[in-house]
Amino acid sequence: MAAPGALPKKARQPLYKHLYVQVLAGLVLGVLVGWLFPSVATHDWVKALGDGFVKLIKMVIAPIIFFTLTSGIAHISDARKVGRIGIKAIVYFEIVSTFALGIGLITGNVLRPGAGFSGGANGAAVATYAKQAGAENPVQFVLNIIPDSVVGAFARGGILQVLLFSILFGFALLALGERVKMLRALIEEAAQAVFGVITIVQRMRRSRCSARQEALFDNREEFACHIGLGKYFLLASVHAFWKQIAMTLVRTRVAALMVFSGLLFVPAAAGETTGSSAIWSIPDIGALPDDDHGRQVRFGRELIIATYAYIGPFVVDPTKRYAGNDLACANCHLKAGTKKFGLPIFGLYGDFPRYSARLGEEISIEDRINSCMTRSMNGRSLPNDAPEMQALVAYVKFLSSGVSPGEQLPGYGSGKMPDLDRAADPAHGKQVYARVCLACHNSDGSGIALRPEAMVLGYVVPPVWGNDSFNNGAGMARIITLANFIHFNMPPGAGYLNPVLSPAEAWDVAAYVESQARPQKSGLDRDYCSDLLDKPVDAPYGPYADRFTEEQHKYGPFGPIRAEIARLRAAKDKAPSGAK
């Protein structure tokens, strides 16, 4: 009797059910039928069994490459491992290839396989292949890797063409992250189905081996020459053994090698940082359980999306009216704070507490959230123990899952365009605004309210200036932030890979927006008072450490300001400690 908790002993599989036994049986059967019944062996249907098997194998090659490679790339978790595996693949390939060449040379010159075999080489066929090889130059070879159409590549079974498309498709899925998780799952399921087809085809291998052997041994009078051919087969089997070893070493690394090569061609856009080599994806909030923590995180997300409905100036409970306007945090932090270069809030939790140059002291994550409350939301601070504050912190922490403290994820901020070598032009920006922005934000910048008589419902399109917009102390009140945000995100549908406005248009329309009236925050003169050299060059309010006007700080050009700040900082660093 088995001990409690012990695993049941696995039943031993009968020998005849092993695939290699079935294949060997097919080989023996093929030899016997070809020797005893040569008329059967030469029948077209017998040959068709072997040819059909080869076609079935070719049929599934392209789908297998696509599904396995695409799925593998889409689930990359650590680029460093990919690089290491890619290098190992190259080393293994070179070693095994050299070893195989050596075996081939020794075998051919010492054992002379094929000696005594009566068959002759087909010189015309060899000449044809040689001519085709000579006609294709390296440039044409590379161009042929790019298919004229994806469907055509799969239809023709172009391995390299399918491989190229699979790599590109895999990286597209990787870049889209959680938005295509259902598609990734579908590809994985489809791959399992294709592997099921391969299993079925493998079961036909014994029939194929039998058919080939029947065709081979269909003439008794040629049996003597088959002895020489048998010698060749024996050596070919040794070759197949070493080939299997080589492929085992290489095939598990080929996909990673292709990914490693593909990573070299992924462009960095919008000033994207690459400090982290691991590929990180946004955690799925839908996977959270329906418990206290899950509900708190979801509430935090709701606060980002519909701030006006919970803590806006028109909520029913006056004590909850923390925001001074009817904006939502998601008006600036796009897609609930998860869009690259849409001022995302993912990965930020581990950055706090940290030093704030604006305040000249260390701040917490709660202090940073309240900076948005008093500037972008033009309201008052949330208490640290308020359920709304705790939910917001929980959401930021959730979006930072898997991110190490101090780790810099790609996509932070609003992007980084080059500075203009001139001042941004509000007059030209007005023309751009009328052409691109006016239809949504209105001629007076007031946006579109869902129901003007019920502002607790917020805006369909937010105001960009006026009494219900962000105040002059907000990050969006600085032209560098706003211009980059516009370039990489506006109008809706634009992204950092496909901006709609040119950099010059984005700078000028941002200047036009910044030139309009908006709420004024008191006490801004105390910002950066511990060291004015730390003040952003585009801060639209004084005082400043340099000699430039407020207008130049507001619209640029910023090159001269940066140079002056650098000069002043260098002079300060050289000054005696008592004079600083």
Summary of the structure (lengths in Angstrom):
residues: 580
radius of gyration: 34.7
end to end distance: 85.5
largest distance: 108.7
contacts: 1672
relative contact order: 0.08
helix: 61%
strand: 2%
